[in-house]
Amino acid sequence: MKKSLVLAMAMALGVTASAYAANPFSDVPAGHWAYDSINKLAAAGVIEGYGDSTFGGDKLMTRYEMAQIVAKAMAKGANVDKLAAEFADELDNLGVRVANLEKKADNVKITGQIRYEYADRQGDFGSSVAKNRLRTRLFVNGAINDDWTYTARLQNDQNLANEKGDEKTDLNQAYVTGRVGGLAVVAGKAPIILVDGNLYDDTAEFVSVSYGKDVKLTAYAGQPTDYGFDNFYGASLAGNVGKLALSAGYDAFKDSLNANDEGIADTAKNANVKVGEDNNIWNVTAKYAFDKNVALNAAYLNSDVASDNLMNKDVDTDGFVVGLDYKGAKAKEAGSWGLWGKYYDQGAGTFVAHTMKTADWGKYLTEGFKGYGVGASYTLAKNMVYMLDYYDFEGKETDKNDRVIWSRLQISF
């Protein structure tokens, strides 16, 4: 390896004078003119030397060996355009090997979010009850092999609305995704969204399999998170007809637990569900994209939850949701923005963990609710998005009202 080539590669990777490890190769002593550069390249995984712990700096390299080094440097983000052009044919012939090198270089990625939320709630469930929260999330994504990946989410939740210092940190997601033959598989504690979040939008411990591309069949089974049911399962069929996206599904929440059992969330306790009762929901959804900016969506849900299990009366168990979306804020595009609006008329049993965590939908579990929500989003700067929503609901039986102004500043890194 020539002196100029070692220095050029080291400069492309931003080598400093400090060494990363002591004597990475036995034939490159600390006083050698290229020690610092070779040390940094070895620490970065760009050069490996030989199996006998030697660098072999006086040996001639083949063009393929040099192409391997260039490929690794490119995977590390080095500016080696001239070298890449020089060894273009060799890089192309390496094919899969180069791709595998890039994957290995980025085998584990850590990303994160900081969310500050403030909500002002008025109505029959409290006068100006504020929700002031700071939530930090770290995501760890790792490549297991060419077909499987691992994802985990570490979350810290701080309640800033009181002086108690309430906070909680836990690993609330950990799952693998991959393929088995023609099946796409998700397994572990992962996010799951049912009926566009109008039925369920939270984490759960489950396994799901999907088959197909233009027409996709999905089935899942597992245990929902803290919503009063012992297990759940379901299936859906989705596909597109031109600009129209359609889906139909069935979801079953089985063996409801005693609302007084330890570990059941407050929303489940509010439902006062009898032990062993089930909630089975049929649903259909449709979304029509007029163009890349405007889309109309609708959903219908029907639950067979027993009326005497709710308010001892014949409550409505049908659900309708209609919404309109315009554009949308993109985190990486400063100045991008979007608007949305939805009307909800959801009877009892048509929602278990609603996507609207901002509204107090849990108060309506025994009767259902109706009302509307509108919102806007704007990207203040790259990876900094501000959201502002307003909700106005009332119970379908009691007419109890809940009005919420909710905002979030979301920072991604």
PyMOL commands that set and color helices and strands:
alter all, ss='L'
color gray80, all
select helices_A, chain A and resi 3-12+35-43+63-75+81-86+88-94+96-105+195-197+266-271+307-309+361-364
alter helices_A, ss='H'
color red, helices_A
select strands_A, chain A and resi 108-123+129-143+149-159+167-180+183-194+200-211+215-224+229-241+244-256+279-289+294-303+318-327+337-346+369-381+384-395+401-412
alter strands_A, ss='S'
color yellow, strands_A
deselect
rebuild
show_as cartoon
